[in-house]
Amino acid sequence: MRHQRLLRVIFASGAALVLAVAIPGAFAQGGDTLVSAGSASLTLPFSQNKQNEPAVAIDANPANAGWVVAGANDNIDMEACNAGPDNNCPFTPGVGVSGVYFSHDGGHTWTQPTYTGWSARNCLGTAGIDTDTCQPVVGPIGTLPWYYENGLVSDGDPAVAFGPKPGPDGFKWSNGSRLYYANLTSNFGATRSESVFRGFEALAVSRTDDVPAAAAGSKAAWMPPVIVTRQASTTFMDKEQIWADNASSSKYFGTVYVCSVAFRSNSHGNNAPAPVIVATSHDGGDTWTQKQLTPAQSPSHAGWSGCTVRTTSYGRAFVFFTEFAPGFPGHGYHVMSYSDNGGQTWTRPVRVLPATDLCNGFDPVIGRCVEDGVAGARDDLGPAPSIDIANGAPTGAGATNLIVDAWADGSAGLNNEQVLFSSSTTGMPGSWSTPVPIQSPGDRGYYAAPAISPDGSDVYVTYNAFLTPWQSDTSSPRVLEGVMLHANAGGGTVGAFTEVHRGDPGDPRASSQNNLAAEFLGDYVYTAATNDYAVGVWNDTRRGADCPAIDQWRFALRGGVGDPLPAGASRDQEGDEDTGPVEQAADDPAPAPQVACPVNFGNSDIFGASIADPTP
């Protein structure tokens, strides 16, 4: 999320596909690879070296075998901290953060194209001079093109999907493939007369029918972004996911769905009412209709968020999301709604599985749940559902339509966070297998996402894990890793999971909010699978460096106290990483990262792995 999010937002989103891959110009290590290839240099200043919240999709079109796309929040085009006051590392107004990355070989190598747009890469500043200013220019960007030219800003929360390209004869794989990239967007202009849409944050979808050209840096390969959501003057959309019905056996083949939460009272200082909505397109993303799935608000729970949308081989569209309980750790639910008519109508949402917040630890300065320790990274959406369906794409042949769900769950208490897994042949209440923990020994699950092969024979789960217990100080090292698991499936059941990949360790203290007050890792990981392989992507800090000066300042902000769950704490639904109750004493200013820290402080990356089916 970007700095322009001034409202209070319920937790970030949940599920998405993941892809793992290697990258040209980036290095591979330990069997995985750097996906955010444009930030391969370890000398990029903070926050240009910051990426998080990955999403991934694999093209199901046999004619385009091997093409994979990933998205992430990417600060590569932001100003450096030394532009202006050296201890101020803002999101540069008007500069986009929706990074895009391509692989042509199934996720074994990656590239990040360079386009043109509103860029602050030139705003590096000079250490010790607080009066130098940043003047963005039209220049190189590593994010989605055509936003600046259309009066918009790409604001991250990436979601990607491949579907069939429409043609005179309708949707057919023989027409080619269309890549959809959904993200948040704000107005580039600061005044109402310059606004493209009403409200604070909308959803937009970018599209390309020529992935090789887009990967090679052709801006012309992308269509201009389309606003998806209906907007009022106080609307703030958040945590979307996109899916294109990609099985030609489906009655609604080619239909595109975007789910999200509409926070409708941004200007009132809170997020309520905040219903879950689904927007649907039947013409390849040119036009959209919107339906509301939940009541606007309810006193019986703390809200909804973290949605996932998928389709079966016969065209039933499922939307899953989290219902948060009041208080924390909240014992909430995964909730489901479905449509059998291409999104024209949806069933009344029903609870299908229990899910417990990871909020066994709390940080009073940022007002958020954190798992690794004081000044840690927020973990609001760990328990959100991440769903995939074995729909037999691209043709639907051999589909089992088995539905799989994986999430990080806090029901076992602090330092015992789990990755839970469940499956269902129908998705209906009472049809789900008993949730079981699947994380490797010693792992504390942080975010998780599954993928099932189209033929339903293999299940993969990617997750982030903390390997160290809650830290009551900021001086002790912490360990974060990315992990991938695999299980065989058949006959409507899923077997035991085994670990097929473990990434290199990193210290999450090296990550940072732009306001420097805490770590930042974002809100989800992702997995995508074919019948032959899977790609997983995750947040990674192996190439970042801890900064003792920042550690000391963060601890001082909290009065030198690291209580996991202070008495009287209440759920904070602030979604912005850079707003909240951070109060900095005038006599205790934040350190200047480019002066007081190692050069690679703040360097959080997207890593991924491409895993061949271990039991072909």
Secondary structure, DSSP 8 states (H G I E B T S, - for coil): --TT--SB---------B-----TTS-EETTEEES-GGG--TT--TTTTBEEEEEEEE---GGGTT-EEEEEEE-TTS--TTSSSTT-----TT---EEEEEESSSSSS-B---EEEEE-TT----TT-SS-----EEEEESB-SSSGGGTEEE----EEEEEE-EETTEE-GGG-EEEEEEEEEEESSSSGGG-SSSSSBEEEEEEES-HHHHHTT-GGGEEEEEE-S---TT-EEEEEEEEE---TTSTTTT-EEEEEEEE--GGGTS--S--EEEEEESSSSSS-EEEE-S-S--TTSSEEEEEEEEE-TT--EEEEEEEE-SSSS-EEEEEEEEESSTTSS----EEEEEEE-STTSEETTTTEEBSSBTT--B-TTTTS-EEEE---TTT-TT----EEEEEEE-TT-TT--EEEEEEESS--TT-S---EE---TT-EEEEEEEEE-TTSSEEEEEEEEE-S--BSSSSS---EEEEEEEEEEETTEE---EEEEE---B-GGG---TTSSS----S--EEEE-SSEEEEEEEE-TT----HHHHHHHHHHTTT---SS-TT-----B--TT-SS----TTS----HHHHS-TTTT-BEEEEEEEE-S--
